[in-house]
């Protein structure tokens, strides 16, 4: 299957293809059509070895329906009493796989074993965040958005960590000093909106104790993030408007709705990875098309090949 994607993802895919060997990815709940199509496309391009974890009957039914039953893959059958995500994690811990991918599992059921301290997947003193890379029509850069899956109402210190993870992920893809926006409803701190005051604090403190090697602006509204013309019309003096690389959202609902609207109604394409874990973790919606799964695996492989998980 040939995957078509925006040219802005070329660097991500090229880094994945340049990996010294394919990344072995355990797909938890592998009876997911678009996830499988994306994974086998990544296999065709040489940077992934799929390991299908889940109910054997369901997986084989999907493979047959898609005409993929003759492909090369490893199938790890689990019964109805076995948690496929936990099983996949234990495979990784045993050295039988390199990465984890969400398949046909609910978000909560996928994340609980990942975040379970007993599994030791989370880096010490690290915050795990979901970073989504988007190509938005009309916007020249790839745009990284976080956090859109885990943090319901992140406080000031958590949003600092979200920004740090954004920078870390963007660095892997060659963005050396990214421009990071702290999204809000307005551009000035207002005591009626907690996030605006905290965003202002983050920006002020960043000048003296940098979060990471980045430019950071906030609070700032979405139109100003995306458009130099909007900034001109509003008289907003910021050299990074229309050139931001990453957006830190104020809460989960805002971020999740924003990326879904961009994908469903504005033609945006993208991929998602978890940052802050000790292993590569690809996560995309089960309703996303195969391109999203393919690109999520490319992003994970690129990060894996970069040595970021060896630190």
One Martini backbone bead per residue (centre of mass of N, CA, C, O) as a GRO file, in nm:
protein
  311
    1UNK     BB    1   0.094   0.038   0.025
    2UNK     BB    2   0.049   0.372  -0.060
    3UNK     BB    3   0.167   0.658   0.106
    4UNK     BB    4   0.030   0.975   0.149
    5UNK     BB    5   0.214   1.283   0.217
    6UNK     BB    6   0.333   1.551   0.338
    7UNK     BB    7   0.637   1.707   0.285
    8UNK     BB    8   0.683   1.784   0.593
    9UNK     BB    9   0.738   1.458   0.656
   10UNK     BB   10   1.008   1.376   0.523
   11UNK     BB   11   1.206   1.389   0.763
   12UNK     BB   12   1.073   1.171   0.931
   13UNK     BB   13   1.085   0.936   0.725
   14UNK     BB   14   1.389   0.946   0.667
   15UNK     BB   15   1.476   0.877   0.959
   16UNK     BB   16   1.335   0.604   0.965
   17UNK     BB   17   1.480   0.475   0.710
   18UNK     BB   18   1.776   0.523   0.856
   19UNK     BB   19   1.759   0.301   1.026
   20UNK     BB   20   1.953   0.024   1.108
   21UNK     BB   21   1.668  -0.097   1.194
   22UNK     BB   22   1.386  -0.229   1.254
   23UNK     BB   23   1.104  -0.169   1.437
   24UNK     BB   24   0.958  -0.337   1.699
   25UNK     BB   25   0.599  -0.356   1.703
   26UNK     BB   26   0.349  -0.362   1.950
   27UNK     BB   27   0.010  -0.432   1.882
   28UNK     BB   28  -0.255  -0.344   2.079
   29UNK     BB   29  -0.510  -0.456   1.935
   30UNK     BB   30  -0.481  -0.558   1.603
   31UNK     BB   31  -0.805  -0.522   1.517
   32UNK     BB   32  -0.716  -0.262   1.315
   33UNK     BB   33  -0.731  -0.149   1.013
   34UNK     BB   34  -0.561   0.124   0.991
   35UNK     BB   35  -0.326   0.026   1.159
   36UNK     BB   36  -0.240  -0.207   0.974
   37UNK     BB   37  -0.198  -0.048   0.715
   38UNK     BB   38   0.024   0.136   0.834
   39UNK     BB   39   0.221  -0.089   0.931
   40UNK     BB   40   0.263  -0.230   0.649
   41UNK     BB   41   0.373   0.023   0.512
   42UNK     BB   42   0.619   0.045   0.700
   43UNK     BB   43   0.732  -0.227   0.622
   44UNK     BB   44   0.774  -0.170   0.318
   45UNK     BB   45   0.980   0.076   0.409
   46UNK     BB   46   1.175  -0.071   0.646
   47UNK     BB   47   1.092   0.040   0.974
   48UNK     BB   48   0.901  -0.222   1.036
   49UNK     BB   49   0.794  -0.476   1.280
   50UNK     BB   50   0.511  -0.652   1.320
   51UNK     BB   51   0.320  -0.711   1.627
   52UNK     BB   52   0.039  -0.908   1.695
   53UNK     BB   53  -0.189  -0.823   1.956
   54UNK     BB   54  -0.446  -1.066   2.044
   55UNK     BB   55  -0.717  -1.180   1.897
   56UNK     BB   56  -0.685  -1.407   1.659
   57UNK     BB   57  -0.956  -1.410   1.509
   58UNK     BB   58  -0.982  -1.103   1.465
   59UNK     BB   59  -0.718  -1.057   1.318
   60UNK     BB   60  -0.762  -1.256   1.080
   61UNK     BB   61  -1.019  -1.122   0.972
   62UNK     BB   62  -0.887  -0.853   0.900
   63UNK     BB   63  -0.661  -0.955   0.717
   64UNK     BB   64  -0.851  -1.086   0.510
   65UNK     BB   65  -1.017  -0.832   0.437
   66UNK     BB   66  -0.732  -0.679   0.346
   67UNK     BB   67  -0.517  -0.883   0.219
   68UNK     BB   68  -0.277  -0.964   0.468
   69UNK     BB   69  -0.220  -1.274   0.539
   70UNK     BB   70   0.071  -1.295   0.366
   71UNK     BB   71   0.225  -1.144   0.552
   72UNK     BB   72   0.482  -1.038   0.756
   73UNK     BB   73   0.439  -1.173   1.091
   74UNK     BB   74   0.366  -1.150   1.438
   75UNK     BB   75   0.165  -1.359   1.652
   76UNK     BB   76   0.001  -1.272   1.968
   77UNK     BB   77  -0.200  -1.463   2.147
   78UNK     BB   78  -0.492  -1.373   2.337
   79UNK     BB   79  -0.712  -1.388   2.573
   80UNK     BB   80  -0.992  -1.256   2.738
   81UNK     BB   81  -0.806  -1.236   3.021
   82UNK     BB   82  -0.599  -1.063   2.856
   83UNK     BB   83  -0.394  -0.791   2.846
   84UNK     BB   84  -0.260  -0.662   2.563
   85UNK     BB   85  -0.091  -0.429   2.674
   86UNK     BB   86   0.062  -0.581   2.894
   87UNK     BB   87   0.180  -0.793   2.706
   88UNK     BB   88   0.342  -0.595   2.528
   89UNK     BB   89   0.516  -0.480   2.755
   90UNK     BB   90   0.648  -0.754   2.834
   91UNK     BB   91   0.791  -0.791   2.565
   92UNK     BB   92   0.971  -0.543   2.590
   93UNK     BB   93   1.104  -0.623   2.864
   94UNK     BB   94   1.214  -0.903   2.715
   95UNK     BB   95   1.321  -0.809   2.414
   96UNK     BB   96   1.076  -0.862   2.178
   97UNK     BB   97   1.052  -0.543   2.171
   98UNK     BB   98   1.054  -0.175   2.115
   99UNK     BB   99   0.740  -0.104   2.075
  100UNK     BB  100   0.430   0.080   2.112
  101UNK     BB  101   0.078   0.026   2.004
  102UNK     BB  102  -0.224   0.138   1.934
  103UNK     BB  103  -0.524  -0.012   1.884
  104UNK     BB  104  -0.816  -0.182   1.979
  105UNK     BB  105  -0.836   0.057   2.220
  106UNK     BB  106  -0.896   0.224   2.478
  107UNK     BB  107  -0.746   0.487   2.607
  108UNK     BB  108  -0.754   0.403   2.905
  109UNK     BB  109  -0.655   0.103   2.862
  110UNK     BB  110  -0.380   0.193   2.746
  111UNK     BB  111  -0.266   0.396   2.971
  112UNK     BB  112  -0.262   0.246   3.241
  113UNK     BB  113  -0.014   0.056   3.192
  114UNK     BB  114   0.183   0.283   3.112
  115UNK     BB  115   0.141   0.444   3.404
  116UNK     BB  116   0.229   0.210   3.560
  117UNK     BB  117   0.483   0.187   3.785
  118UNK     BB  118   0.540  -0.127   3.762
  119UNK     BB  119   0.649  -0.091   3.448
  120UNK     BB  120   0.874   0.133   3.406
  121UNK     BB  121   0.809   0.365   3.159
  122UNK     BB  122   0.879   0.611   3.334
  123UNK     BB  123   1.052   0.868   3.382
  124UNK     BB  124   1.221   1.025   3.601
  125UNK     BB  125   1.061   1.321   3.655
  126UNK     BB  126   0.843   1.271   3.434
  127UNK     BB  127   0.619   1.378   3.173
  128UNK     BB  128   0.359   1.251   3.004
  129UNK     BB  129   0.298   1.322   2.654
  130UNK     BB  130   0.093   1.422   2.382
  131UNK     BB  131   0.214   1.442   2.051
  132UNK     BB  132   0.101   1.637   1.774
  133UNK     BB  133   0.151   1.623   1.427
  134UNK     BB  134   0.081   1.891   1.192
  135UNK     BB  135  -0.075   1.949   0.871
  136UNK     BB  136  -0.180   2.265   0.782
  137UNK     BB  137  -0.350   2.421   0.571
  138UNK     BB  138  -0.154   2.718   0.503
  139UNK     BB  139   0.081   2.598   0.676
  140UNK     BB  140   0.429   2.568   0.645
  141UNK     BB  141   0.443   2.403   0.904
  142UNK     BB  142   0.492   2.203   1.140
  143UNK     BB  143   0.261   2.113   1.412
  144UNK     BB  144   0.290   2.102   1.758
  145UNK     BB  145   0.067   1.936   1.995
  146UNK     BB  146   0.005   2.002   2.355
  147UNK     BB  147  -0.207   1.824   2.542
  148UNK     BB  148  -0.453   1.559   2.407
  149UNK     BB  149  -0.488   1.301   2.649
  150UNK     BB  150  -0.394   1.337   2.972
  151UNK     BB  151  -0.426   1.648   3.055
  152UNK     BB  152  -0.688   1.813   3.174
  153UNK     BB  153  -0.557   2.041   3.404
  154UNK     BB  154  -0.289   2.196   3.368
  155UNK     BB  155  -0.048   2.334   3.528
  156UNK     BB  156   0.221   2.527   3.526
  157UNK     BB  157   0.435   2.298   3.559
  158UNK     BB  158   0.313   2.111   3.339
  159UNK     BB  159   0.344   2.311   3.097
  160UNK     BB  160   0.646   2.310   3.104
  161UNK     BB  161   0.674   2.007   3.032
  162UNK     BB  162   0.529   2.021   2.768
  163UNK     BB  163   0.730   2.213   2.635
  164UNK     BB  164   0.979   2.033   2.669
  165UNK     BB  165   0.869   1.795   2.497
  166UNK     BB  166   0.835   1.952   2.239
  167UNK     BB  167   1.129   2.024   2.199
  168UNK     BB  168   1.242   1.739   2.198
  169UNK     BB  169   1.085   1.643   1.947
  170UNK     BB  170   1.172   1.868   1.747
  171UNK     BB  171   1.477   1.815   1.756
  172UNK     BB  172   1.471   1.537   1.612
  173UNK     BB  173   1.346   1.706   1.344
  174UNK     BB  174   1.550   1.977   1.325
  175UNK     BB  175   1.445   2.177   1.549
  176UNK     BB  176   1.647   2.379   1.733
  177UNK     BB  177   1.458   2.662   1.791
  178UNK     BB  178   1.164   2.669   1.892
  179UNK     BB  179   0.835   2.793   1.860
  180UNK     BB  180   0.632   2.864   2.147
  181UNK     BB  181   0.285   2.837   2.231
  182UNK     BB  182   0.044   2.976   2.465
  183UNK     BB  183  -0.266   2.896   2.466
  184UNK     BB  184  -0.547   3.126   2.436
  185UNK     BB  185  -0.801   3.363   2.430
  186UNK     BB  186  -0.582   3.573   2.509
  187UNK     BB  187  -0.298   3.817   2.540
  188UNK     BB  188  -0.378   3.883   2.837
  189UNK     BB  189  -0.373   3.887   3.159
  190UNK     BB  190  -0.636   3.723   3.359
  191UNK     BB  191  -0.787   3.657   3.666
  192UNK     BB  192  -1.032   3.495   3.527
  193UNK     BB  193  -0.776   3.339   3.382
  194UNK     BB  194  -0.546   3.129   3.486
  195UNK     BB  195  -0.372   3.060   3.230
  196UNK     BB  196  -0.275   3.351   3.166
  197UNK     BB  197  -0.107   3.395   3.421
  198UNK     BB  198   0.074   3.143   3.390
  199UNK     BB  199   0.189   3.210   3.114
  200UNK     BB  200   0.326   3.469   3.202
  201UNK     BB  201   0.513   3.331   3.405
  202UNK     BB  202   0.660   3.144   3.211
  203UNK     BB  203   0.785   3.365   3.033
  204UNK     BB  204   0.936   3.521   3.253
  205UNK     BB  205   1.105   3.274   3.366
  206UNK     BB  206   1.245   3.190   3.098
  207UNK     BB  207   1.454   3.427   3.096
  208UNK     BB  208   1.610   3.295   3.363
  209UNK     BB  209   1.476   2.984   3.332
  210UNK     BB  210   1.504   2.781   3.099
  211UNK     BB  211   1.328   2.519   2.972
  212UNK     BB  212   1.461   2.562   2.685
  213UNK     BB  213   1.566   2.579   2.351
  214UNK     BB  214   1.353   2.854   2.317
  215UNK     BB  215   1.065   3.017   2.209
  216UNK     BB  216   0.826   3.197   2.423
  217UNK     BB  217   0.463   3.248   2.407
  218UNK     BB  218   0.242   3.427   2.642
  219UNK     BB  219  -0.047   3.474   2.590
  220UNK     BB  220  -0.219   3.324   2.292
  221UNK     BB  221  -0.396   3.330   2.016
  222UNK     BB  222  -0.468   3.144   1.741
  223UNK     BB  223  -0.455   3.361   1.513
  224UNK     BB  224  -0.164   3.459   1.594
  225UNK     BB  225  -0.014   3.196   1.557
  226UNK     BB  226  -0.104   3.155   1.233
  227UNK     BB  227  -0.088   3.490   1.175
  228UNK     BB  228   0.052   3.781   1.057
  229UNK     BB  229  -0.202   3.938   0.977
  230UNK     BB  230  -0.344   3.929   1.247
  231UNK     BB  231  -0.119   4.081   1.396
  232UNK     BB  232  -0.136   4.341   1.231
  233UNK     BB  233  -0.440   4.409   1.281
  234UNK     BB  234  -0.391   4.396   1.612
  235UNK     BB  235  -0.102   4.498   1.699
  236UNK     BB  236   0.092   4.243   1.730
  237UNK     BB  237   0.417   4.209   1.873
  238UNK     BB  238   0.550   3.929   1.683
  239UNK     BB  239   0.785   3.730   1.506
  240UNK     BB  240   0.620   3.430   1.528
  241UNK     BB  241   0.389   3.478   1.368
  242UNK     BB  242   0.333   3.206   1.153
  243UNK     BB  243   0.610   3.042   1.310
  244UNK     BB  244   0.516   2.813   1.474
  245UNK     BB  245   0.592   2.480   1.615
  246UNK     BB  246   0.429   2.507   1.899
  247UNK     BB  247   0.151   2.395   2.118
  248UNK     BB  248   0.016   2.489   2.428
  249UNK     BB  249  -0.246   2.377   2.595
  250UNK     BB  250  -0.471   2.445   2.862
  251UNK     BB  251  -0.643   2.180   2.779
  252UNK     BB  252  -0.782   1.891   2.675
  253UNK     BB  253  -1.034   1.987   2.521
  254UNK     BB  254  -0.903   2.194   2.342
  255UNK     BB  255  -0.694   2.006   2.202
  256UNK     BB  256  -0.880   1.779   2.097
  257UNK     BB  257  -1.076   1.953   1.933
  258UNK     BB  258  -0.875   2.100   1.754
  259UNK     BB  259  -0.754   1.851   1.600
  260UNK     BB  260  -1.027   1.739   1.497
  261UNK     BB  261  -1.110   1.983   1.331
  262UNK     BB  262  -0.857   1.997   1.151
  263UNK     BB  263  -0.894   1.705   1.035
  264UNK     BB  264  -1.209   1.701   0.951
  265UNK     BB  265  -1.240   2.026   0.830
  266UNK     BB  266  -0.918   2.114   0.725
  267UNK     BB  267  -0.718   1.871   0.625
  268UNK     BB  268  -0.549   1.758   0.839
  269UNK     BB  269  -0.237   1.601   0.914
  270UNK     BB  270  -0.096   1.321   1.121
  271UNK     BB  271   0.063   1.250   1.446
  272UNK     BB  272   0.133   1.027   1.738
  273UNK     BB  273   0.313   1.071   2.054
  274UNK     BB  274   0.489   0.970   2.332
  275UNK     BB  275   0.641   1.173   2.586
  276UNK     BB  276   0.858   1.037   2.861
  277UNK     BB  277   0.931   0.765   2.791
  278UNK     BB  278   1.138   0.463   2.755
  279UNK     BB  279   0.954   0.425   2.500
  280UNK     BB  280   0.803   0.382   2.215
  281UNK     BB  281   0.478   0.556   2.148
  282UNK     BB  282   0.197   0.491   1.956
  283UNK     BB  283  -0.079   0.730   1.892
  284UNK     BB  284  -0.405   0.678   1.754
  285UNK     BB  285  -0.688   0.688   1.607
  286UNK     BB  286  -0.916   0.451   1.493
  287UNK     BB  287  -1.038   0.675   1.277
  288UNK     BB  288  -0.796   0.701   1.139
  289UNK     BB  289  -0.599   0.692   0.891
  290UNK     BB  290  -0.319   0.523   0.777
  291UNK     BB  291  -0.131   0.770   0.778
  292UNK     BB  292  -0.123   0.817   1.083
  293UNK     BB  293   0.007   0.548   1.159
  294UNK     BB  294   0.256   0.570   0.983
  295UNK     BB  295   0.364   0.842   1.106
  296UNK     BB  296   0.382   0.745   1.398
  297UNK     BB  297   0.598   0.530   1.333
  298UNK     BB  298   0.805   0.722   1.213
  299UNK     BB  299   0.844   0.895   1.466
  300UNK     BB  300   0.932   0.666   1.655
  301UNK     BB  301   1.173   0.567   1.488
  302UNK     BB  302   1.329   0.833   1.487
  303UNK     BB  303   1.358   0.848   1.796
  304UNK     BB  304   1.491   0.572   1.835
  305UNK     BB  305   1.740   0.628   1.638
  306UNK     BB  306   1.848   0.890   1.805
  307UNK     BB  307   1.871   0.792   2.129
  308UNK     BB  308   1.652   0.904   2.336
  309UNK     BB  309   1.620   0.613   2.500
  310UNK     BB  310   1.935   0.613   2.615
  311UNK     BB  311   1.934   0.847   2.842
   0.00000   0.00000   0.00000
